[in-house]
Amino acid sequence: MAYDAASPEAQLGSLAESEAARLMAHRGHLVVPIFSATQNTDNADAPLLYRPRGGFVVGPDLLVFSAAGSTWIDVKAKTGPTWRRTHRRWEHGIDRACFEDYEAVGRFSHLPVWILILEEHAPIDSFRESELSGRSAWLTISLSDARQTGEERRDWPGGPASPARRGRHGLGGWLWPRNAMRPWLAGGSAPGGDGEVAAHTPG
């Protein structure tokens, strides 16, 4: 499916990227908005990074410099998490192709990668299936933790009802439990800060 920059989802995502960058800069971090360096050669409005030995990978949205070190951060905006009945848990996820590209960026740069999600509607009950509330939340997880706690979903995001929707390159998604994420207090340290950078730097 072609990327539509005018869609409500894309506009919400752009607003979340800009707001996250603004909040981190306000706290004294130097923020490079990689999301603004886009080329639509991959049928998506995404930052493309040229990699060693040719080709490119989709990069995370932000490169953040702080006293703790440098961190890649990809920003997503979600209406809310999804409830997976077979696992009895709330989940978040991204395209598997993008997830693997972010892992490659971490390996090539030797910098940690984090995912930051603006959740428009948080669940009323974080441990059981419930209605979504009107409160929003910023949640974050390191890519390494998302790899360890998550799993591949080949029919994501469309499911059996929408077989044409299978993520970028038709590879499905990578999803992890919402409870594996931690709250990010907007205006606080960037994800991966306060000593967490060294602990999650790829080898």
GROMACS elastic network, one bead per residue, 0.5 to 0.9 nm:
[ bonds ]
;  ai    aj funct       b0    kb
    1     4     6  0.89311   500
    1    43     6  0.85400   500
    1   164     6  0.79715   500
    1   165     6  0.72481   500
    1   167     6  0.83928   500
    1   168     6  0.83610   500
    2    43     6  0.60816   500
    2    44     6  0.69343   500
    3     7     6  0.86713   500
    3    10     6  0.83313   500
    3    43     6  0.63941   500
    3    44     6  0.51168   500
    3    45     6  0.67004   500
    4     7     6  0.55149   500
    4     9     6  0.88622   500
    4    10     6  0.69294   500
    4    44     6  0.83217   500
    4    45     6  0.84616   500
    5     8     6  0.83693   500
    5     9     6  0.84695   500
    5    10     6  0.53945   500
    5    11     6  0.67364   500
    5    45     6  0.74756   500
    6     9     6  0.83492   500
    6    10     6  0.65549   500
    6    11     6  0.64793   500
    7    10     6  0.52842   500
    7    11     6  0.62621   500
    7    12     6  0.86366   500
    8    11     6  0.51318   500
    8    12     6  0.60611   500
    8    13     6  0.85306   500
    9    12     6  0.51892   500
    9    13     6  0.61828   500
    9    14     6  0.87229   500
    9    77     6  0.78259   500
    9    78     6  0.81646   500
    9    79     6  0.86635   500
   10    13     6  0.50199   500
   10    14     6  0.62246   500
   10    15     6  0.86910   500
   10    77     6  0.87876   500
   11    14     6  0.50896   500
   11    15     6  0.62543   500
   11    16     6  0.86669   500
   12    15     6  0.51312   500
   12    16     6  0.62350   500
   12    17     6  0.87204   500
   12    76     6  0.88841   500
   12    77     6  0.63316   500
   12    78     6  0.84092   500
   13    16     6  0.51128   500
   13    17     6  0.62540   500
   13    18     6  0.87450   500
   13    75     6  0.76384   500
   13    76     6  0.59169   500
   13    78     6  0.80627   500
   13   118     6  0.86769   500
   14    17     6  0.51429   500
   14    18     6  0.62993   500
   14    19     6  0.85852   500
   14    35     6  0.87226   500
   14    75     6  0.89629   500
   14    76     6  0.87314   500
   14    77     6  0.84328   500
   15    18     6  0.52485   500
   15    19     6  0.60447   500
   15    20     6  0.85342   500
   15    77     6  0.85260   500
   16    19     6  0.50851   500
   16    20     6  0.59880   500
   16    21     6  0.84970   500
   16    75     6  0.68709   500
   16    76     6  0.69457   500
   16    77     6  0.61058   500
   16   117     6  0.83959   500
   16   118     6  0.66396   500
   17    20     6  0.52934   500
   17    21     6  0.62275   500
   17    22     6  0.86241   500
   17    33     6  0.84115   500
   17    35     6  0.77725   500
   17    61     6  0.71974   500
   17    62     6  0.81744   500
   17    74     6  0.83136   500
   17    75     6  0.56210   500
   17    76     6  0.73733   500
   17    77     6  0.83448   500
   18    21     6  0.51664   500
   18    22     6  0.61111   500
   18    23     6  0.86450   500
   18    33     6  0.82596   500
   19    22     6  0.50298   500
   19    23     6  0.61026   500
   19    24     6  0.85975   500
   20    23     6  0.52082   500
   20    24     6  0.62026   500
   20    25     6  0.85789   500
   20    62     6  0.89870   500
   20    75     6  0.75424   500
   20   116     6  0.85722   500
   20   118     6  0.89771   500
   20   186     6  0.77798   500
   20   187     6  0.85897   500
   20   190     6  0.89982   500
   21    24     6  0.53075   500
   21    25     6  0.61362   500
   21    26     6  0.85284   500
   21    31     6  0.63432   500
   21    32     6  0.81883   500
   21    33     6  0.71235   500
   21    62     6  0.73288   500
   21    64     6  0.86893   500
   22    25     6  0.52064   500
   22    26     6  0.60664   500
   22    27     6  0.87785   500
   22    31     6  0.83879   500
   22   187     6  0.87987   500
   23    26     6  0.50348   500
   23    27     6  0.65044   500
   23   186     6  0.65619   500
   23   187     6  0.50205   500
   23   188     6  0.78778   500
   23   190     6  0.87639   500
   24    27     6  0.52033   500
   24    28     6  0.68036   500
   24    29     6  0.56307   500
   24    30     6  0.77832   500
   24    31     6  0.71625   500
   24    64     6  0.81603   500
   24   186     6  0.81975   500
   24   187     6  0.63119   500
   24   188     6  0.73385   500
   24   189     6  0.69489   500
   24   190     6  0.59375   500
   25    28     6  0.51956   500
   25    30     6  0.58511   500
   25    31     6  0.60750   500
   25    64     6  0.88078   500
   25   187     6  0.88284   500
   26    29     6  0.71921   500
   26   187     6  0.70803   500
   27   187     6  0.61886   500
   27   188     6  0.66339   500
   27   189     6  0.68415   500
   27   190     6  0.83826   500
   28    66     6  0.76417   500
   28   189     6  0.88263   500
   29    64     6  0.65628   500
   29    65     6  0.57467   500
   29    66     6  0.51038   500
   29    67     6  0.81417   500
   29   189     6  0.82418   500
   29   190     6  0.76611   500
   30    63     6  0.83465   500
   30    64     6  0.57730   500
   30    65     6  0.50075   500
   30    66     6  0.66205   500
   31    34     6  0.89666   500
   31    62     6  0.66553   500
   31    63     6  0.59077   500
   31    65     6  0.63989   500
   31    66     6  0.89068   500
   32    35     6  0.87384   500
   32    61     6  0.86303   500
   32    62     6  0.57412   500
   32    63     6  0.50688   500
   32    64     6  0.63020   500
   32    65     6  0.83564   500
   33    36     6  0.58580   500
   33    37     6  0.77268   500
   33    61     6  0.62928   500
   33    63     6  0.67209   500
   33    64     6  0.86572   500
   34    37     6  0.54564   500
   34    38     6  0.80219   500
   34    46     6  0.89169   500
   34    47     6  0.61160   500
   34    48     6  0.87603   500
   34    59     6  0.75482   500
   34    60     6  0.71215   500
   34    61     6  0.50009   500
   34    62     6  0.51729   500
   34    63     6  0.67080   500
   35    38     6  0.65084   500
   35    45     6  0.85022   500
   35    46     6  0.64336   500
   35    47     6  0.52672   500
   35    48     6  0.89353   500
   35    59     6  0.81767   500
   35    60     6  0.74097   500
   35    62     6  0.66752   500
   35    74     6  0.89528   500
   36    46     6  0.83563   500
   36    47     6  0.70585   500
   36    61     6  0.81098   500
   37    46     6  0.78704   500
   37    47     6  0.54013   500
   37    48     6  0.74600   500
   38    44     6  0.87685   500
   38    45     6  0.60611   500
   38    46     6  0.53625   500
   38    48     6  0.63192   500
   39    42     6  0.75684   500
   39    43     6  0.87569   500
   39    44     6  0.80322   500
   39    45     6  0.67311   500
   39    46     6  0.68659   500
   39    47     6  0.66986   500
   39    48     6  0.65699   500
   40    43     6  0.53113   500
   40    44     6  0.54952   500
   40    45     6  0.56089   500
   40    46     6  0.72107   500
   40    47     6  0.87787   500
   40    48     6  0.87571   500
   41    44     6  0.74133   500
   41    45     6  0.87866   500
   41    48     6  0.88402   500
   42    45     6  0.79921   500
   42    46     6  0.81147   500
   42    48     6  0.86010   500
   42    58     6  0.88598   500
   43    46     6  0.87408   500
   44    47     6  0.89578   500
   44   168     6  0.87355   500
   46    58     6  0.64145   500
   46    59     6  0.74358   500
   46    60     6  0.85340   500
   46    61     6  0.80850   500
   47    57     6  0.84127   500
   47    58     6  0.56688   500
   47    59     6  0.53894   500
   47    60     6  0.72274   500
   47    61     6  0.69640   500
   48    56     6  0.61627   500
   48    57     6  0.56595   500
   48    59     6  0.57217   500
   49    55     6  0.85920   500
   49    56     6  0.53163   500
   49    57     6  0.53452   500
   49    58     6  0.61294   500
   49    59     6  0.59149   500
   49   105     6  0.83295   500
   50    53     6  0.89743   500
   50    54     6  0.68731   500
   50    55     6  0.59948   500
   50    57     6  0.65220   500
   50    58     6  0.88816   500
   51    54     6  0.57795   500
   51    55     6  0.59718   500
   51    56     6  0.52287   500
   51    57     6  0.67732   500
   51   104     6  0.89232   500
   51   105     6  0.83164   500
   51   108     6  0.78056   500
   52    55     6  0.77037   500
   52    56     6  0.85055   500
   52   108     6  0.81131   500
   56   101     6  0.89621   500
   57    98     6  0.82551   500
   57   101     6  0.54060   500
   57   102     6  0.77878   500
   57   104     6  0.76440   500
   57   105     6  0.74497   500
   58    97     6  0.87932   500
   58    98     6  0.63908   500
   58   101     6  0.57580   500
   58   102     6  0.70271   500
   58   105     6  0.83497   500
   59    62     6  0.85298   500
   59    72     6  0.85315   500
   59    74     6  0.80094   500
   59    98     6  0.80801   500
   59   101     6  0.69498   500
   59   102     6  0.60893   500
   59   105     6  0.67333   500
   60    63     6  0.76802   500
   60    72     6  0.61431   500
   60    73     6  0.56362   500
   60    75     6  0.75630   500
   60    98     6  0.87484   500
   60   101     6  0.88295   500
   60   102     6  0.64665   500
   60   105     6  0.82928   500
   60   113     6  0.78478   500
   60   114     6  0.85906   500
   60   115     6  0.84241   500
   61    72     6  0.75761   500
   61    73     6  0.60721   500
   61    75     6  0.61879   500
   62    71     6  0.81829   500
   62    72     6  0.57711   500
   62    73     6  0.50431   500
   62    74     6  0.62325   500
   62    75     6  0.77793   500
   63    70     6  0.70855   500
   63    71     6  0.58509   500
   63    73     6  0.63229   500
   63    74     6  0.88627   500
   64    69     6  0.83174   500
   64    70     6  0.55791   500
   64    71     6  0.52261   500
   64    72     6  0.62927   500
   64    73     6  0.73441   500
   64   190     6  0.76787   500
   65    68     6  0.79789   500
   65    69     6  0.59568   500
   65    71     6  0.65988   500
   66    69     6  0.52787   500
   66    70     6  0.62078   500
   66    71     6  0.83053   500
   66   189     6  0.87672   500
   66   190     6  0.80640   500
   66   193     6  0.73770   500
   67    70     6  0.83048   500
   67   193     6  0.80744   500
   67   194     6  0.84109   500
   68   192     6  0.82325   500
   68   193     6  0.56358   500
   68   194     6  0.60814   500
   68   195     6  0.59476   500
   68   196     6  0.78801   500
   68   197     6  0.65529   500
   68   198     6  0.81305   500
   69   111     6  0.86751   500
   69   192     6  0.86870   500
   69   193     6  0.75129   500
   69   195     6  0.86131   500
   69   197     6  0.64066   500
   69   198     6  0.79060   500
   70   111     6  0.66028   500
   70   112     6  0.77093   500
   70   192     6  0.86308   500
   70   193     6  0.87205   500
   70   197     6  0.74776   500
   71   111     6  0.59395   500
   71   112     6  0.54084   500
   71   113     6  0.60312   500
   71   114     6  0.74026   500
   71   190     6  0.85358   500
   71   191     6  0.79919   500
   71   192     6  0.66143   500
   71   193     6  0.81990   500
   71   197     6  0.70359   500
   71   201     6  0.89010   500
   72   102     6  0.87868   500
   72   105     6  0.86447   500
   72   106     6  0.79555   500
   72   111     6  0.69615   500
   72   112     6  0.62015   500
   72   114     6  0.62018   500
   72   115     6  0.85399   500
   72   192     6  0.88435   500
   73   112     6  0.85556   500
   73   113     6  0.57490   500
   73   115     6  0.56363   500
   73   116     6  0.67194   500
   73   142     6  0.89829   500
   73   190     6  0.87720   500
   73   191     6  0.75210   500
   73   192     6  0.87332   500
   74   102     6  0.86292   500
   74   113     6  0.76872   500
   74   114     6  0.63670   500
   74   116     6  0.60265   500
   74   117     6  0.83402   500
   75   114     6  0.87361   500
   75   115     6  0.60809   500
   75   117     6  0.57918   500
   75   118     6  0.76583   500
   76    94     6  0.85914   500
   76   115     6  0.75523   500
   76   116     6  0.62401   500
   76   118     6  0.62231   500
   76   119     6  0.85016   500
   77    80     6  0.86895   500
   77   116     6  0.85382   500
   77   117     6  0.55505   500
   77   119     6  0.60981   500
   77   120     6  0.74212   500
   78    81     6  0.71758   500
   78    92     6  0.84869   500
   78   117     6  0.68989   500
   78   118     6  0.61435   500
   78   119     6  0.50054   500
   78   120     6  0.61733   500
   78   121     6  0.81745   500
   79   118     6  0.83593   500
   79   119     6  0.58998   500
   79   121     6  0.59090   500
   79   122     6  0.85716   500
   80    92     6  0.83550   500
   80   118     6  0.87968   500
   80   119     6  0.53779   500
   80   120     6  0.58809   500
   80   122     6  0.59639   500
   80   123     6  0.75403   500
   80   132     6  0.72721   500
   80   136     6  0.87588   500
   81    90     6  0.59233   500
   81    91     6  0.54746   500
   81    92     6  0.55137   500
   81    93     6  0.87578   500
   81   119     6  0.74616   500
   81   121     6  0.80197   500
   81   122     6  0.72583   500
   81   123     6  0.75494   500
   81   132     6  0.86807   500
   81   178     6  0.73683   500
   82    89     6  0.83334   500
   82    90     6  0.54691   500
   82    91     6  0.53253   500
   82    92     6  0.67524   500
   83    87     6  0.86467   500
   83    88     6  0.70865   500
   83    89     6  0.57442   500
   83    91     6  0.62500   500
   83   128     6  0.85195   500
   83   129     6  0.63977   500
   83   130     6  0.86682   500
   84    87     6  0.56420   500
   84    88     6  0.56280   500
   84    89     6  0.55263   500
   84    90     6  0.61698   500
   84    91     6  0.69365   500
   84   129     6  0.87189   500
   85    89     6  0.68748   500
   85    90     6  0.87662   500
   85   129     6  0.81908   500
   86    89     6  0.82471   500
   87    90     6  0.86790   500
   88   127     6  0.80385   500
   88   128     6  0.70716   500
   88   129     6  0.75940   500
   89   126     6  0.82372   500
   89   127     6  0.65101   500
   89   128     6  0.68661   500
   89   129     6  0.75737   500
   89   177     6  0.64622   500
   89   178     6  0.75535   500
   89   179     6  0.82053   500
   90   123     6  0.84281   500
   90   126     6  0.72414   500
   90   127     6  0.74283   500
   90   128     6  0.79401   500
   90   129     6  0.77274   500
   90   176     6  0.85837   500
   90   177     6  0.58672   500
   90   178     6  0.53740   500
   90   179     6  0.74532   500
   91   175     6  0.64128   500
   91   176     6  0.55785   500
   91   179     6  0.80845   500
   92   117     6  0.87195   500
   92   174     6  0.86060   500
   92   175     6  0.56188   500
   92   176     6  0.58007   500
   92   177     6  0.65042   500
   92   178     6  0.59104   500
   93    96     6  0.85377   500
   93   146     6  0.88910   500
   93   150     6  0.86045   500
   93   156     6  0.89959   500
   93   173     6  0.65538   500
   93   174     6  0.54528   500
   93   176     6  0.61768   500
   93   177     6  0.86947   500
   94    97     6  0.85356   500
   94    98     6  0.71054   500
   94    99     6  0.67139   500
   94   156     6  0.89540   500
   94   157     6  0.88357   500
   94   167     6  0.82944   500
   94   172     6  0.87038   500
   94   173     6  0.55410   500
   94   174     6  0.56922   500
   94   175     6  0.66678   500
   95    98     6  0.52925   500
   95    99     6  0.62166   500
   95   100     6  0.87734   500
   95   156     6  0.80240   500
   95   157     6  0.83788   500
   95   166     6  0.83746   500
   95   167     6  0.53084   500
   95   168     6  0.60792   500
   95   171     6  0.74767   500
   95   172     6  0.60805   500
   95   174     6  0.61420   500
   95   175     6  0.86820   500
   96   100     6  0.61983   500
   96   101     6  0.85527   500
   96   152     6  0.71888   500
   96   153     6  0.82409   500
   96   154     6  0.86944   500
   96   167     6  0.73738   500
   96   168     6  0.75587   500
   96   171     6  0.61147   500
   96   172     6  0.57704   500
   96   175     6  0.85364   500
   97   100     6  0.53116   500
   97   101     6  0.62420   500
   97   102     6  0.87498   500
   97   167     6  0.77975   500
   97   168     6  0.60436   500
   97   169     6  0.69640   500
   97   170     6  0.85255   500
   97   171     6  0.63593   500
   97   172     6  0.78071   500
   97   173     6  0.75239   500
   97   174     6  0.86654   500
   98   102     6  0.61466   500
   98   103     6  0.86160   500
   98   168     6  0.74886   500
   98   173     6  0.87296   500
   99   102     6  0.51961   500
   99   103     6  0.63954   500
   99   104     6  0.88192   500
   99   143     6  0.80639   500
   99   147     6  0.88978   500
   99   173     6  0.81868   500
   99   174     6  0.69894   500
  100   103     6  0.50010   500
  100   104     6  0.63265   500
  100   105     6  0.87437   500
  101   104     6  0.50079   500
  101   105     6  0.62926   500
  101   106     6  0.87229   500
  102   106     6  0.62807   500
  102   107     6  0.86977   500
  102   113     6  0.70532   500
  102   143     6  0.80095   500
  103   106     6  0.50825   500
  103   107     6  0.63170   500
  103   108     6  0.87365   500
  103   113     6  0.75702   500
  103   143     6  0.73894   500
  103   144     6  0.83922   500
  103   202     6  0.86424   500
  104   107     6  0.50341   500
  104   108     6  0.61037   500
  104   109     6  0.84574   500
  105   108     6  0.52266   500
  105   109     6  0.59382   500
  105   110     6  0.80288   500
  105   111     6  0.80449   500
  105   112     6  0.89780   500
  105   113     6  0.81130   500
  106   109     6  0.53277   500
  106   110     6  0.54173   500
  106   111     6  0.52313   500
  106   112     6  0.57969   500
  106   113     6  0.61107   500
  106   201     6  0.77193   500
  106   202     6  0.61770   500
  106   203     6  0.88822   500
  107   110     6  0.52702   500
  107   111     6  0.73706   500
  107   112     6  0.86906   500
  107   201     6  0.88243   500
  107   202     6  0.59686   500
  107   203     6  0.70338   500
  108   111     6  0.81685   500
  109   112     6  0.85214   500
  109   202     6  0.88224   500
  110   201     6  0.62875   500
  110   202     6  0.57079   500
  110   203     6  0.68196   500
  111   197     6  0.79633   500
  111   198     6  0.87213   500
  111   200     6  0.82211   500
  111   201     6  0.52901   500
  111   202     6  0.64739   500
  112   142     6  0.76068   500
  112   143     6  0.77626   500
  112   144     6  0.84424   500
  112   192     6  0.75882   500
  112   197     6  0.62975   500
  112   198     6  0.79642   500
  112   199     6  0.86938   500
  112   200     6  0.55787   500
  112   202     6  0.61710   500
  113   141     6  0.89990   500
  113   142     6  0.61003   500
  113   143     6  0.55724   500
  113   144     6  0.78939   500
  113   192     6  0.81084   500
  113   197     6  0.89926   500
  113   200     6  0.80404   500
  113   201     6  0.79506   500
  113   202     6  0.86779   500
  114   140     6  0.69725   500
  114   141     6  0.57645   500
  114   143     6  0.52765   500
  114   144     6  0.83122   500
  114   191     6  0.66342   500
  114   192     6  0.68623   500
  115   139     6  0.83068   500
  115   140     6  0.55540   500
  115   141     6  0.54688   500
  115   142     6  0.61277   500
  115   143     6  0.65477   500
  115   146     6  0.87244   500
  115   191     6  0.81778   500
  116   138     6  0.69412   500
  116   139     6  0.57897   500
  116   141     6  0.67988   500
  116   142     6  0.87648   500
  116   184     6  0.81279   500
  116   191     6  0.74974   500
  117   137     6  0.80972   500
  117   138     6  0.56454   500
  117   139     6  0.51785   500
  117   140     6  0.61565   500
  117   141     6  0.87996   500
  118   136     6  0.72491   500
  118   137     6  0.59207   500
  118   139     6  0.65383   500
  118   140     6  0.88955   500
  119   122     6  0.62842   500
  119   135     6  0.86459   500
  119   136     6  0.54637   500
  119   137     6  0.51261   500
  119   138     6  0.60751   500
  119   139     6  0.73060   500
  120   133     6  0.88975   500
  120   134     6  0.76017   500
  120   135     6  0.68565   500
  120   137     6  0.66427   500
  120   138     6  0.86995   500
  121   132     6  0.56229   500
  121   133     6  0.53990   500
  121   134     6  0.54107   500
  121   135     6  0.54951   500
  121   136     6  0.50465   500
  121   137     6  0.74540   500
  122   125     6  0.85833   500
  122   126     6  0.81844   500
  122   131     6  0.87863   500
  122   132     6  0.55095   500
  122   133     6  0.54884   500
  122   134     6  0.71689   500
  122   135     6  0.60346   500
  122   136     6  0.58583   500
  122   137     6  0.66182   500
  123   126     6  0.58360   500
  123   127     6  0.88847   500
  123   128     6  0.87906   500
  123   129     6  0.81029   500
  123   130     6  0.63198   500
  123   131     6  0.60035   500
  123   133     6  0.56334   500
  123   134     6  0.88581   500
  123   135     6  0.87336   500
  124   128     6  0.87850   500
  124   129     6  0.87291   500
  124   130     6  0.60638   500
  124   131     6  0.59762   500
  124   132     6  0.56265   500
  124   133     6  0.54944   500
  125   128     6  0.55888   500
  125   129     6  0.69580   500
  125   130     6  0.58617   500
  125   131     6  0.78633   500
  125   132     6  0.83913   500
  126   129     6  0.79588   500
  126   130     6  0.82403   500
  126   178     6  0.82144   500
  126   179     6  0.74552   500
  127   130     6  0.87843   500
  127   179     6  0.81142   500
  132   135     6  0.85151   500
  133   136     6  0.80837   500
  137   183     6  0.72837   500
  137   184     6  0.79258   500
  137   185     6  0.85275   500
  137   186     6  0.88984   500
  138   182     6  0.85803   500
  138   183     6  0.59021   500
  138   184     6  0.52422   500
  138   185     6  0.68921   500
  138   186     6  0.70049   500
  139   178     6  0.85468   500
  139   181     6  0.59870   500
  139   182     6  0.55410   500
  139   184     6  0.53533   500
  139   185     6  0.85275   500
  140   180     6  0.89308   500
  140   181     6  0.53751   500
  140   182     6  0.54539   500
  140   183     6  0.62897   500
  140   184     6  0.61957   500
  140   191     6  0.67004   500
  141   144     6  0.82859   500
  141   145     6  0.65276   500
  141   146     6  0.65488   500
  141   180     6  0.72381   500
  141   182     6  0.65250   500
  141   191     6  0.79081   500
  141   192     6  0.87134   500
  142   145     6  0.52449   500
  142   146     6  0.62856   500
  142   147     6  0.86729   500
  142   181     6  0.84226   500
  142   191     6  0.81375   500
  142   192     6  0.74243   500
  142   200     6  0.73311   500
  143   147     6  0.61389   500
  143   148     6  0.86125   500
  143   200     6  0.85652   500
  144   147     6  0.50670   500
  144   148     6  0.62319   500
  144   149     6  0.87057   500
  144   200     6  0.70249   500
  144   201     6  0.89692   500
  144   202     6  0.82422   500
  145   149     6  0.59916   500
  145   150     6  0.80021   500
  145   176     6  0.88897   500
  145   180     6  0.77788   500
  145   181     6  0.87279   500
  145   200     6  0.88301   500
  146   149     6  0.53534   500
  146   150     6  0.53683   500
  146   151     6  0.84707   500
  146   174     6  0.83738   500
  146   175     6  0.76872   500
  146   176     6  0.58604   500
  146   177     6  0.83998   500
  146   180     6  0.78208   500
  146   181     6  0.85326   500
  147   150     6  0.53885   500
  147   151     6  0.72232   500
  147   174     6  0.81755   500
  147   175     6  0.87757   500
  147   176     6  0.78935   500
  148   151     6  0.81983   500
  148   176     6  0.86877   500
  149   175     6  0.86443   500
  149   176     6  0.58372   500
  149   177     6  0.70613   500
  149   180     6  0.72720   500
  150   174     6  0.66178   500
  150   175     6  0.52216   500
  150   177     6  0.67285   500
  151   173     6  0.84387   500
  151   174     6  0.55972   500
  151   175     6  0.55962   500
  151   176     6  0.64623   500
  152   156     6  0.88143   500
  152   172     6  0.74275   500
  152   173     6  0.59124   500
  152   175     6  0.64711   500
  152   176     6  0.89937   500
  153   156     6  0.55650   500
  153   157     6  0.83505   500
  153   171     6  0.85635   500
  153   172     6  0.57261   500
  153   173     6  0.51545   500
  153   174     6  0.59580   500
  153   175     6  0.69409   500
  154   157     6  0.85166   500
  154   159     6  0.86644   500
  154   166     6  0.70135   500
  154   167     6  0.88224   500
  154   170     6  0.82939   500
  154   171     6  0.62264   500
  154   173     6  0.62853   500
  154   174     6  0.85109   500
  155   158     6  0.63441   500
  155   160     6  0.68200   500
  155   162     6  0.86217   500
  155   163     6  0.71122   500
  155   165     6  0.77594   500
  155   166     6  0.57671   500
  155   167     6  0.85465   500
  155   170     6  0.88899   500
  155   171     6  0.83302   500
  155   172     6  0.55311   500
  155   173     6  0.75992   500
  156   159     6  0.56226   500
  156   160     6  0.89629   500
  156   163     6  0.88920   500
  156   165     6  0.71007   500
  156   166     6  0.53457   500
  156   167     6  0.65908   500
  156   171     6  0.84312   500
  156   173     6  0.52470   500
  156   174     6  0.82681   500
  156   175     6  0.89110   500
  157   162     6  0.82968   500
  157   165     6  0.60949   500
  157   166     6  0.58704   500
  157   167     6  0.65227   500
  157   172     6  0.68119   500
  157   173     6  0.69144   500
  158   161     6  0.65017   500
  158   163     6  0.61456   500
  158   164     6  0.72333   500
  158   166     6  0.62796   500
  158   167     6  0.84338   500
  158   172     6  0.89368   500
  159   162     6  0.56750   500
  159   163     6  0.64841   500
  159   165     6  0.77005   500
  159   166     6  0.80771   500
  160   163     6  0.58096   500
  162   165     6  0.57141   500
  162   166     6  0.83340   500
  163   166     6  0.66949   500
  164   167     6  0.88909   500
  164   170     6  0.82379   500
  165   168     6  0.88153   500
  165   170     6  0.74598   500
  165   172     6  0.81539   500
  166   169     6  0.76950   500
  166   171     6  0.61115   500
  166   173     6  0.75115   500
  167   170     6  0.51528   500
  167   171     6  0.59765   500
  167   173     6  0.63576   500
  168   171     6  0.63089   500
  168   172     6  0.72079   500
  168   173     6  0.85375   500
  169   172     6  0.81048   500
  176   179     6  0.86331   500
  176   180     6  0.73157   500
  176   181     6  0.87698   500
  177   180     6  0.54804   500
  177   181     6  0.75276   500
  178   181     6  0.55371   500
  178   182     6  0.85746   500
  179   182     6  0.74633   500
  184   187     6  0.85770   500
  184   188     6  0.72751   500
  184   189     6  0.83009   500
  184   190     6  0.81887   500
  184   191     6  0.72024   500
  185   188     6  0.53555   500
  185   189     6  0.80055   500
  186   189     6  0.83347   500
  186   190     6  0.88804   500
  187   190     6  0.82756   500
  188   191     6  0.87786   500
  189   192     6  0.81603   500
  189   193     6  0.59275   500
  189   194     6  0.71990   500
  190   193     6  0.54683   500
  190   194     6  0.84482   500
  191   194     6  0.85940   500
  191   196     6  0.82471   500
  191   197     6  0.87012   500
  192   195     6  0.73452   500
  192   198     6  0.86396   500
  192   199     6  0.89650   500
  192   200     6  0.79510   500
  193   196     6  0.53998   500
  193   197     6  0.59298   500
  194   197     6  0.75851   500
  195   198     6  0.64761   500
  195   199     6  0.73840   500
  196   199     6  0.53084   500
  196   200     6  0.64715   500
  196   201     6  0.87894   500
  197   200     6  0.54710   500
  197   201     6  0.61217   500
  198   201     6  0.53545   500
  198   202     6  0.89678   500
  199   202     6  0.87979   500
  200   203     6  0.89459   500
